[in-house]
């Protein structure tokens, strides 16, 4: 396995180039959740949730393991229909309409091992009927900016964990959907690579704003990446509190997470999380 996980020095420059060749949608899409409850048979996973996310906002969902965070993300992305209540994305309430607005990135990168990195990244374009050569050209324009130059022909097994996640995120972004649904995208990475990827993602979302819902077990990660963070209770998930990220927002991760205002909000979130598990 290759171990090149270095991030490019020109972070802002490469993030700024994400938009353009990948037919990125420049329209926003708001997310609205009203009276949402969801069950699997007798098992109730979500109870009476109400949430609002404006277009181009970034919302974090944190809570205990098994509380229903990933289920909520799948409901937003149109992968499931709710048992009760309503989920609206970009004006669409049916699952098919919500899915049309959302690009979903699961916890695992799910790269196809028989495809090269560039063909994995271009998969969304190929699924839309774009010819392989044209899809590769669109993806190739972003590989250097994603720190992946020289690895276009590499198979997933030849890439480090951080590089695989960048390919997976590029595949998600290149789909051109206005809403990104990210399910713990960096959970499998080591601490150093994870911190690098968090700063990279923060810069990318700043350069190319998308309505984004991020599920995370890491309160610090959620507060750094998101405009606001909803702390959910143990199953069935209910809103314990919703916290805004401290202002002004620091670009550098180290500066952000050590700022006294950030530490204060993080402690409030931790306290809410502890209360929600009782």
C-alpha positions, 0 to 999 in steps of 0.5 A, spaced: 500 500 500 502 506 498 503 511 504 503 518 500 498 522 504 501 529 504 496 534 502 498 539 497 501 546 500 496 550 495 490 548 499 486 554 497 488 554 490 486 546 489 480 547 493 478 553 488 478 549 482 473 544 484 467 547 481 467 548 473 469 541 469 465 536 473 458 540 472 457 542 479 450 544 481 451 552 483 444 552 485 443 551 493 438 546 496 435 547 503 433 541 507 427 541 512 425 536 517 418 536 520 415 531 525 420 526 523 419 519 526 422 512 524 422 505 526 424 498 524 418 494 526 418 495 533 425 498 534 424 506 534 430 509 531 428 517 531 423 520 535 419 527 533 425 531 529 424 538 527 431 540 523 432 546 518 438 547 514 438 553 509 441 552 502 449 552 502 449 551 510 453 545 513 450 541 519 453 536 523 449 530 527 453 527 533 450 522 538 451 516 541 453 510 537 446 506 534 442 513 535 440 513 528 445 518 525 446 514 519 439 512 518 437 520 519 442 521 513 439 516 509 432 519 510 435 526 507 438 523 501 432 519 499 435 512 500 429 510 505 422 513 506 420 515 513 415 512 518 412 518 520 413 526 518 416 529 512 423 530 509 424 535 504 430 537 500 430 542 495 422 542 495 422 535 494 419 530 499 418 524 495 425 519 496 426 519 488 426 527 488 430 527 495 435 522 492 436 527 485 438 533 490 443 529 494 450 525 493 451 520 498 458 518 501 458 512 506 463 511 511 467 506 507 470 509 501 467 503 497 472 504 491 471 498 486 477 494 486 478 493 479 477 500 477 483 505 477 482 511 481 480 516 475 475 511 473 472 510 480 472 518 481 468 519 474 463 513 476 458 518 477 459 521 470 459 514 467 452 513 470 449 519 467 451 516 460 458 520 459 463 517 455 469 514 458 474 518 455 470 525 457 469 522 464 476 521 465 478 528 462 473 531 467 476 528 473 483 528 471 483 536 471 481 535 479 486 530 480 492 534 482 488 539 486 486 533 490 493 531 491 492 525 487 497 527 481 500 521 478 495 516 481 490 516 476 491 509 474 493 506 480 488 501 483 485 502 490 489 497 493 495 501 491 493 507 495 493 510 502 487 511 506 487 518 505 488 518 498 482 513 497 478 518 501 480 523 497 478 519 491 471 517 494 470 525 496 472 527 488 467 521 486 461 524 491 463 532 489 463 530 481 456 528 481 454 535 481 449 535 486 447 541 490 447 537 497 452 532 500 450 527 505 457 525 508 457 519 513 463 519 517 467 520 511 474 520 515 472 515 521 477 510 518 483 514 518 489 515 523 489 521 527 494 525 523 491 524 516 484 525 519 486 532 521 489 534 514 483 531 511 478 535 516 482 542 514 482 540 506 474 539 507 473 545 510 477 549 505 473 545 499 467 547 502 468 554 503 471 555 496 465 551 493 459 551 497 454 546 498 448 544 502 452 539 507 449 534 512 455 531 516 454 525 521 460 524 525 462 521 532 467 527 533 464 533 536 471 537 535 470 535 527 463 537 527 464 543 530 470 545 526 467 543 519 460 545 520 456 552 521 451 548 526 451 542 530 445 538 532 447 533 538 442 527 538 440 523 544 441 515 545 436 511 541 430 513 539 434 520 536 431 526 539 434 533 539 438 535 545 441 541 543 443 545 537 450 549 537 453 554 532 460 554 531 464 559 534 465 566 530 470 568 527 471 561 524 479 560 523 481 557 517 487 553 520 484 547 524 490 547 529 488 555 531 480 553 530 480 547 535 485 551 540 481 557 540 478 559 547 471 560 544 471 553 540 473 550 547 467 553 550 462 550 545 466 543 545 465 543 552 457 545 552 456 539 546 460 534 550 455 536 556 449 535 552 452 528 549 453 526 556 446 528 558 443 525 552 446 518 553 442 517 560 
